[in-house]
Amino acid sequence: MRIQHPVLGWPLRSPKKQNMPTLRPEELPKLMRSLIMPNLSVSTRCLIEWQLLTLVRPSEASGARWAEIYLDAKLWTIPAERMKAKREHIVPLSSQALEILEAMKPISASCEHVFPSRNDP
């Protein structure tokens, strides 16, 4: 599809849609080693591990809210409006995922989001 530049009138091409690159299994150990780098915040480190453990999309992982977490049932229920398929999604939480939540409690328990942004909590 071609559109015109709004000011100059030149024809512009729409940007090509590109999928995010995947991580090959043999690259996973390197990623896990990089998580102990001192320049990563605890919140960022926990978010990356959370996404790996829950296997959800980045926006769903970073948008996790405390109200969606059911610790007693060991479940995370993502509401339909936050899911690409527009259906509620229930994620069973492993013991490692629960440990991440425990690590995040002192940082974000008083916030809406489990992994609040440093710039916009």
N, C-alpha and C positions, 0 to 999 in steps of 0.2 A: 504494500500500500504506500502511495506517495502522498505527502501533504506539502503545503507551501510554508516557507518561513513566514511568520506573521508580519515581519517588518520589511524584510528584503525581497520577499516574493520568490525566493529560490525554491526549487523542489527539494524536499527533504525525504529521506528514507526513514521508515519506522525502525527503531532499534530491534535487532534480532533477539528473540527470547532465548535465554540460555539457562539451562539447569545448573544447579550448584554441583561442583565436582564431588564425586564420592571418595570416601577414604577406603583404600584397599586394606584388606585384613593385615597384610604384612607391615602397614604403616601405623597400625594401632599402638604398638609398643613405643614408638617414637613420640606419638601424641601424648600418651600417658606420662612419659618422662618429662615432656615439656610442661606439664601441669604443675610441676614443683618449682618452676622458675620463680624467683623472688619478685619479679615485676608484675605478676598476676595477683589481683586482689582475691581474697577468700571467696567473695561472692561470685566472681567470674570463674574461678576454679570449680566451685561447687555447681554452677550452672552447666558447665561443660560436662561434668560427670553426670549430673542429673539427666541431661539430654541423652547421653550414651546409655544410661541405665533404663530410661523410660521409652526410648526409641520414638519420640515424638518430634514434630517439626520444630525448628528453632523458635518461631514465634509463639508456639504453644508452650514450649519449655520456659522461655523468658517471661511469658505472661502468666505463669502459675500463680494462683492466689491462695492464701492460707484458707479462705472459706471453702475452697474446692478439695482440701485435703482432709481425709477421714483417717486419723492415726489409729484409732481403735480397730477399724476394719482393714487397715493397711491398703487404702485405696485413694486414688486421685481421680475425681470425676470432672472432666473438662466439659463445660456446657456446649451445647450445639452451636451457639452463635460464635464461638471461638474456633470451631472446627471447620476445615475446608469442605468436608462432606455435609456440614450442617446437621450432624447427628451427635448426640452426647457420646462421649468416649470415656470408658472406665479403664484406668491403668492400675493394675496390681503393683504394690510397692514392695520391692525387695528389702532385705535388711540393710543393704548398702544405701538404697534410696532413703530409707528412714534415718540412717546416720547423717546423710546430707541435710535432711530437714532439721535434725538436732543441732548440727553445726550452724545452720542459718538462723535458728531461733534468737540467739543473742543479737544478731545483726538486724533482723527484719520482723520479728514477732509483732512489733507495734505498727508495722506497715501493712498495706493491702496485699502487696506482692511478696512472694517468697524471695525473689531475686530482684530487689529494687535497683534502679539505675542510680549510679553515683550522681549523675547530673540532674536527674528528675525523679526523686524517690516517690 
